[in-house]
Amino acid sequence: MTDAAITFDRVTKAFGTVRAVDEVSFDLPRGALVTLLGPSGCGKTTTLRLVAGLELPTEGRITIEGRDVTRLAAAERRIAMVFQSYALFPHMNVLENVAYGLVVNGARKAAAETDALAMLKTLGLEGLGQRLPSELSGGQQQRVAVARALVLRPQVLLFDEPLSNLDARLRRRVREDIRDLQKRLGLSVVYVTHDQQEALAVSDLVCVMRAGKIAQMGTPNELYEDPADSFIADFMGEANVLDGEVLGPDRIALGGVALATRMRAHPAGPAQLAVRPESITLLAEGEGLPGRIQRAAFLGQTREYEVETAVGTLFVVAPAAAPAFAGGEAVRCRMERVIPLRPPRG
C-alpha cells in the first residue's frame, strides 16, 4: 500500500476557460495534517472539493490510499468533510446529528447511537447528546461537526475554513483541539484556510497555492524560514523585501552599506532579500544599516517600529525587554538573518 493518503497526478479543473486548478501534482502523507493555504481565488477550495468528489477533474488522476477515485462520486469515497458553517441539523439533538450519517448508510438506530455516544466521549462532549445545536457554544458545535464526520471512520478528513466563524480566542483553542485529535487518532487531514498563523500552528505540511498552482510545499518552518520566492516570503507572515546585493557567504550590501548576517548560500550579485521583522535588531550605535525611527508602538510583549532607511521603511518587531527607542531617534539596524529570494513563478 502507498504511503500517501492522497495523490494528485497532473490534476486540472477548468470552469470554461478558467483553470481553477492547473496541472497540480502532490503526495499527501498518511497520518499527516496538510493545509492548503493561499489568497482568495488561488484554487485551494476547488482542490479540496476535488478530493471530496464534489468536483471531478477535467484532466489528471486522483488516488486516495492507493485507490483511483478520479471518477467516483463523493458517496463512493471514504472521506468526510467538516464545512465552514458546520451544517448541523437544527431540529436534531447532538446525538441524532452525530448518528445521522450511520443511519443513512443503513445502520440500525441503536447501533448508530452507541457509536455516536462513543465518538462524543472521544471528543469531550459526553453528556451533551440531548442538547440542540443552538444550546451549544461555537467550539462545541464545531466538535459535534467533527464527531459526525469521524463516526463514519473516513480514510481522509477534510476541513473547509473550520474556524472562520469563531472569535480569536476560541479559534486558538479549537485549532489546538483539532490538532490534538488528529495526532491522537492518527488521522489523515486536509485543512483549508486563508489564515497564515492558523496554517503554521496546526500543520505538518503546508501547501501554498497561487493562481491554481502550487507555489511551494513544505513544513511550516521551511516556508517561514526558507521561502522559495518573494510571493511566499510576503504571504507567509510579515517580511521586509529589499533590493540589495550578496557580497559573499554571510555578507550583503544594503543602501551601499556592507553588513554581516546569516543567510542561505546564494550566488554573489544583485538580489532581492527578505528580512523578517523579528530578524532585525535595533542599536543606538555600532554596525548596521543607518535609520531613523518614524513610528514606535508598545504592544505588551513586543514593540513595533517603522524605521526609515536608505532602502525604504523597515518594519521591526522587538521584544519588550529590548532597549526602547522613541520617534525621531537615530538607530542602526543589524540584520540577524536575511533570506535571498528568487522572483515569484507564474
Sequence and secondary structure as in RCSB ss.txt:
>XXXX:A:sequence
MTDAAITFDRVTKAFGTVRAVDEVSFDLPRGALVTLLGPSGCGKTTTLRLVAGLELPTEGRITIEGRDVTRLAAA
ERRIAMVFQSYALFPHMNVLENVAYGLVVNGARKAAAETDALAMLKTLGLEGLGQRLPSELSGGQQQRVAVARAL
VLRPQVLLFDEPLSNLDARLRRRVREDIRDLQKRLGLSVVYVTHDQQEALAVSDLVCVMRAGKIAQMGTPNELYE
DPADSFIADFMGEANVLDGEVLGPDRIALGGVALATRMRAHPAGPAQLAVRPESITLLAEGEGLPGRIQRAAFLG
QTREYEVETAVGTLFVVAPAAAPAFAGGEAVRCRMERVIPLRPPRG
>XXXX:A:secstr
  SEEEEEEEEEEEETTEEEEEEEEEEEETT EEEEE STTSSHHHHHHHHHTSS  SEEEEEETTEE TT  GG
GSSEEEE TT    TTS HHHHHHHHHHHTT  HHHHHHHHHHHHHHTT TT TTS GGGS HHHHHHHHHHHHH
TT  SEEEEESTTTTS HHHHHHHHHHHHHHHHHHT  EEEEES HHHHHHH SEEEEEETTEEEEEE HHHHHH
S SBHHHHHHSS  EEEEEEEEETTEEEETTEEEE B     SEEEEEEE GGGEEEESSSSSEEEEEEEEEE S
SEEEEEEEETTEEEEEEEETTS    TT EEEEEESB EEEB    
